[in-house]
């Protein structure tokens, strides 16, 4: 998939998802609110690049990423940089800036934890990045208590 096709596909999937009142109710449980900025990330983009885009909003952001390798759309909530969200040290993975992690690698590092802590350049606090489950997954600890969601 070309870069433009990848972004267009992700944006279209997110737009369709946000039209559903069931999806909106589910996303609200994870911190989403109507009008929240949405950023689209390609799986091969570096985390620094994605967070650079996120930092332009200076608020909580919803990141959508479609990974053609896994044929899966994932949604991620990035906390508001002004709040300095508290972190559960045992359930959090620290990712350092300038380590050139791709978005896909962040996803893999976050596989068995509840969130990723990342300190974007120029921000006063680290942000928490956590995946919003779109369906119940038996292969991830963070989603073991999630219930299946059927979107209309």
C-alpha positions as CSV (number, residue, x, y, z in Angstrom):
1,X,0.0,0.0,0.0
2,X,1.3,3.4,-0.9
3,X,1.7,6.0,1.9
4,X,-1.3,8.1,0.6
5,X,-3.5,5.0,0.3
6,X,-2.5,3.8,3.8
7,X,-3.5,7.2,5.3
8,X,-6.7,7.5,3.3
9,X,-7.7,3.9,4.3
10,X,-7.1,4.7,8.0
11,X,-8.9,8.0,7.8
12,X,-11.9,6.4,6.1
13,X,-12.1,3.6,8.7
14,X,-11.9,6.1,11.6
15,X,-14.5,8.3,10.0
16,X,-16.9,5.4,9.6
17,X,-16.2,4.2,13.2
18,X,-16.9,7.7,14.7
19,X,-20.3,7.8,12.9
20,X,-21.5,4.9,15.1
21,X,-23.2,5.9,18.4
22,X,-22.1,2.6,19.8
23,X,-18.5,3.3,18.9
24,X,-18.7,6.8,20.3
25,X,-20.0,5.4,23.7
26,X,-17.2,2.9,23.8
27,X,-14.5,5.5,22.9
28,X,-15.8,7.8,25.6
29,X,-14.9,5.2,28.2
30,X,-11.3,5.6,27.1
31,X,-11.1,9.4,27.2
32,X,-12.4,10.3,23.7
33,X,-14.8,13.2,23.4
34,X,-16.5,14.8,20.4
35,X,-14.2,17.3,18.7
36,X,-11.0,15.6,20.0
37,X,-8.3,16.0,17.4
38,X,-7.6,12.8,15.4
39,X,-4.1,12.0,13.9
40,X,-3.4,9.3,11.5
41,X,-0.1,7.4,11.9
42,X,1.5,5.0,9.5
43,X,3.0,1.9,11.2
44,X,6.5,2.7,9.8
45,X,6.6,6.3,11.0
46,X,8.8,7.0,13.9
47,X,7.2,7.7,17.3
48,X,9.0,11.1,17.3
49,X,7.3,12.0,14.1
50,X,3.9,10.9,15.2
51,X,4.2,12.7,18.6
52,X,5.5,15.8,16.8
53,X,2.2,15.9,14.9
54,X,0.3,15.2,18.1
55,X,2.1,18.0,20.0
56,X,0.7,20.6,17.6
57,X,-2.7,20.2,19.2
58,X,-1.7,20.8,22.8
59,X,-4.6,18.5,24.0
60,X,-5.5,14.9,24.2
61,X,-5.5,13.2,20.8
62,X,-6.9,10.1,19.2
63,X,-4.4,8.4,17.0
64,X,-5.6,5.9,14.3
65,X,-3.2,3.6,12.6
66,X,-4.0,1.0,9.9
67,X,-1.3,-1.7,9.6
68,X,-1.6,-3.6,6.4
69,X,0.8,-6.3,7.7
70,X,-1.7,-7.2,10.4
71,X,-4.7,-5.9,8.4
72,X,-5.9,-4.1,11.5
73,X,-6.9,-0.6,12.5
74,X,-5.8,0.4,16.0
75,X,-6.8,3.4,18.0
76,X,-4.7,5.0,20.6
77,X,-5.5,7.7,23.2
78,X,-2.8,10.2,24.0
79,X,-3.3,12.0,27.3
80,X,-3.4,15.8,27.6
81,X,0.1,17.1,27.9
82,X,-1.0,19.7,30.5
83,X,-2.3,17.1,33.0
84,X,0.8,14.9,33.4
85,X,-1.3,11.8,33.8
86,X,-0.3,9.4,36.6
87,X,1.3,6.2,35.6
88,X,1.1,2.8,37.1
89,X,4.8,2.0,37.0
90,X,4.3,-1.8,36.8
91,X,1.9,-1.5,33.9
92,X,3.8,1.1,31.8
93,X,6.5,0.8,29.3
94,X,8.9,3.8,29.0
95,X,10.0,4.8,25.5
96,X,12.7,7.3,25.2
97,X,12.8,10.1,22.6
98,X,15.3,9.7,19.8
99,X,15.4,5.9,20.0
100,X,13.8,5.8,16.5
101,X,11.0,3.5,17.5
102,X,8.4,3.1,14.7
103,X,4.7,3.2,15.6
104,X,4.5,-0.5,14.9
105,X,7.4,-1.1,17.3
106,X,5.7,0.9,20.0
107,X,2.6,-1.2,19.5
108,X,4.7,-4.4,19.9
109,X,6.4,-3.0,23.1
110,X,3.0,-2.1,24.5
111,X,1.6,-5.6,23.8
112,X,1.4,-6.8,27.4
113,X,1.0,-3.5,29.3
114,X,-1.7,-1.0,29.8
115,X,0.1,2.1,28.5
116,X,3.3,3.6,27.1
117,X,4.9,6.6,28.6
118,X,6.6,9.0,26.2
119,X,8.0,12.5,26.8
120,X,7.5,14.6,23.6
121,X,10.0,17.3,22.9
122,X,9.0,20.6,24.3
123,X,6.3,19.3,26.7
124,X,6.4,19.8,30.5
125,X,5.1,16.3,31.2
126,X,5.2,12.9,29.7
127,X,2.1,11.6,28.0
128,X,0.4,8.3,28.3
129,X,-0.4,6.5,25.1
130,X,-2.8,3.6,25.5
131,X,-4.6,1.5,23.0
132,X,-8.3,1.6,22.8
133,X,-9.5,-2.0,22.3
134,X,-11.9,-2.3,19.4
135,X,-12.9,-5.8,20.2
136,X,-12.0,-8.4,22.9
137,X,-8.6,-10.0,22.4
138,X,-7.6,-13.2,24.1
139,X,-3.9,-12.6,23.1
140,X,-3.4,-9.4,25.1
141,X,-3.3,-9.0,28.9
142,X,-4.5,-5.4,28.7
143,X,-7.7,-6.5,27.0
144,X,-8.4,-9.6,29.1
145,X,-11.4,-8.0,30.8
146,X,-12.7,-6.3,27.7
147,X,-16.1,-7.3,26.3
148,X,-16.9,-7.8,22.7
149,X,-18.3,-4.7,21.1
150,X,-20.5,-4.9,18.1
151,X,-20.6,-1.7,16.0
152,X,-23.7,-0.9,14.0
